[in-house]
Amino acid sequence: MASFRHHFSSMHLVWMACFHVYVLCAFAELQRFEQPTKDDGSISFLVVGDWGRKGNYNQSNVAFQMGRIGEELSIDFVVSTGDNFYEDGLRSINDPVFEKSFSKIYTAKSLQKQWYSVLGNHDYRGNVKAQLSPSLRNIESRWICLRSFILNAEIVELFFIDTTPFVDKYFLKPKHHRYDWRGVMPRQHYLSNLLKDLESALQDSTADWKIVVGHHTIRSIGHHGETKELKKQLLPLLEANNVEMYINGHDHCLEHITSSTSQIKSNF
């Protein structure tokens, strides 16, 4: 979770919106959401990833603690780093998994804030258009999920990026899994446009702090390790545009990584 002030004097690494956002068109394909700060100019948010387990695998326990910490910090919104619904995403906009893994789990008052979500590889195994559908907002007004977008919170901007299409093995060696690539193909055209849009957005940002959010790791000592495609294609762009932090999920562990050769801190 993070608490931001103009001097970034303190960062609380606990990671998770009332609907005070306004959707604007920005930077070609990337939508922009506006999130106001608190009266004192700070924001607090929680980040959670790899969570959609219908309450199992300690999901309910984590949700309880998120609610407690969310109240203590008076959070402004929640960030989800993807793999929102296991094992294979959502089947349709009416899939009961949405309520079983989200609505009925994150019930604490402090978590009734806007949730800003990206897709993970498990989400791509389902009906991607269902999970991205605005119709889910009729069930849960706090739910926002897009492939890539920008969240502007005045002193900090968060750039959410769709990382799954970068990973070669999902295309070359999918094993027994099927992925919903609608909206992604042709792949190289999609990735090229995404990187151009992200670069333009980062260059135009005037925020004190720039944070990029994705599902897959760039660096990690966990089970999945580094994602070579992101290290090659995404990391140089982040470094060139003075991004302070990259936040991800995927490896199912908590790490805070710094490098002597890069200003970017990795958290997941």
N, C-alpha and C positions, 0 to 999 in steps of 0.2 A: 504494500500500500504505500502511497506516496503522498506527501504533503508538500506543496510548492508555494514558495514566496518569491518576491522579486530577487532576492539574493540567494535563493535556493539554500537558505541557511540550515534547513533541516530536511532530511528525507526519512520518512517512516516507511520502512519496507514491509508494509502490509498491503495487499493488493485487492478494488471492486467499483438514476438520474431521474425526480419530478421532471416532467416533460417541459423544460424551459429551453428547448432547442429549436432552431430555425434552420430549415434545409435550404441551402443555396447551391447553385451550380458553380463549380470551380475547377480550374485546371483540367480542361478537356473532360475526360471520363470520370474524374474524381469528384464525388459530392462532398460538400462541406457542411458540417454541423457546428453550431455556435453554442458554447457552454459558458455561462457566466461564472465568475469567481464569487467567493464569499465577500462580505462587506469589507473585510480586512485585506482583500487582494489575494487570498490563498485559495487553493483547491486541495481536496483530499479524494482519493479514489482507491478502490480495490481492484486487483487483477486476479483472475482465476482462469485456469485452462484445463482441458481434458477432463471434463466434469460430468457429462450427461449419462448417469448410471442408474436412473430411476431410484435414486436414494441409496443404492448399494455401494460397496467398496469405499465406505466412509464418506460418501458424498453428503449425506444428511448431517454427519458430525461436523464436517467442514462448513456446511451452510450455516449451522448454528453459531459457530465461532465467527464466521463472516458477519452475521447479524449483530453479534455482540460488539465486535471491533468497529463495524460500520456505524453503530450508534455512538460509540466512544469518540470516534474521529469526526462524526457528522459528515459522512462522505457525500460527495456531489454526484458520483456516477460509478458504474462498474465497467471494467474492461474484460472481455473474454477473448482469449487467444486461440480459440478453435478447438476442434474435436468436441463440439457441443452436444452431440447425441451419438452414443455408442449403440451397436458396433457399426452400423451402416447408415448414419444420418437419419433423415426423415423420409418416409415413403410418400407423403402428401401433406397438404396444409392441414388436413384433418387427422394426421397421425397422433394417436393418444400419447406417444412418447414425448411430445412437446410439453404437455402438462405434467406427465409423470416425472420427467427429468428436470423441468424448469419451474413451472407455475406452482406446483405443490411442494417444491423443495425449498425454494428461496422465498420464504414467506415472512421473514422478519421485516418489521416496519422500515428499518434503515436500508433494506435492499430494494425497496419499492422506488428505485431511482432508475434513470435510463441505463440500459445495458447496451454497450457498443461492442459488437461481435464480428469476428472474421471466421472464415472457414478453415477447418483442419482436414487432413487426409481422410479421416473417418467420415466426415461430413460429405466429402466428394463421392463416397460409396453409396450414398442415397440419392434422393431427388433434390438436387441442388436448388433448382428453381423454387421448390416448395419452401426450403429454409430461407431463401432470399426474398420470398414473397411478402409484400406489404400487408397481405391478408392476415398474416400472423399477428399483426398489430391489433386486429379486432379481438383477438384472444388475450393478448398481453401488450398493452400500450407501451410498456417499458422496453420491449424487444426491438432492437435495430441490428440487422445483420446485412452487410454488403461485402462484396469481394474485396474492394479497396476504397478507402475514403479518408477524409481529414476531419479531425475534431479540434476546433480552435477554442482554447480556454484562456485566451488573452495572454497570460505570461508563459504559457506552454502550448505547443501544438503537437498533437499526436497524429501520426501518419500510419494508417492501417493498410497493410499490404497482403495480397493473396499469394502465399508462398508455395502452395501445393503444386501449381503448374510448373514451377521451376525444377522440380525433382524428377530426374530422368527415369528412375526405376518404376515409377507409377505408369509410365508409358511403355517402357521397354520390357519390364519384367513384372507385370501386375499379379502374377501367380493366379490364384483362384478368385481374386477380387475384380469387381467391375467398377469403373469410375464414370461419373457423369460429367463429361467434358463439354456439354453444351455451353456455348458462350465463351469457350476457351480456344477452340480450334478456328483457324490454323494457329497452332501453339506459338510459334516464333513471332508471328505478327502480334499476338496478344501480349507476350512478354515484352517485346520491344516497345509497344505503346505504353504499357504499364510503367516501365522504367523511365520513359520519357516524361510521362505525366508526374511521376514521383519526383524526378529531378527538377522539373519546373516548379512544383509545389514547394520543394525544399529551398530552392533558390529565391523564391518570392516571399518566403516566410520572414516575418519581422519579430517572431516570438523570442523571448529570452531563452527558452529551452525548446529543443526539438527532439521528440521521441518517436521512434518507429516501432510499430507493433506487428508481429507476424506469428504464424503458428510454428514454423520449423526453426530449429537452432541455426545459428551461424557458428558459434563456438560452444562446445560442451564437453564435459568429461563423463557424461551419462551414457546410458545404454545406446542411444542412437548416434551419439557423437556429433562431429561437425557435419554440416550440410555443405558439401563441396560446391554445389551449384550456387548457393547463396554467398558463400565466401568469395567466389569468383565474380559473380555478376552484381550482387547487391552491396556487399561490404565496401568496395571502393567508392561507390556512389554516396554512401552514408558518410564515409570519412571525408570525402571532398566537399561535403555540404555541412560540416560541423554538427552532425547529429551527436547528441550527448549520450543517448541510451537506446538499446534495442531490447525489447521485451518479447519473449516467446513462450510457447508451451512445448508440447511434443515429447519431451524426455522424462516427464513424470517425476521430476525432482526439483529441489530448490537450490539454485546456484546464483552467485553474484561474481561475474568474471570481469577482470580488468586486464589490460595489456600494456606493456611498456612501449609498444609500437603503434598504439591506436588510442584515440581519446574516447572511443565508444565503450560504454559499460554494457555488459549483457546480463539480463536478469530473467530467470524463469524458475 
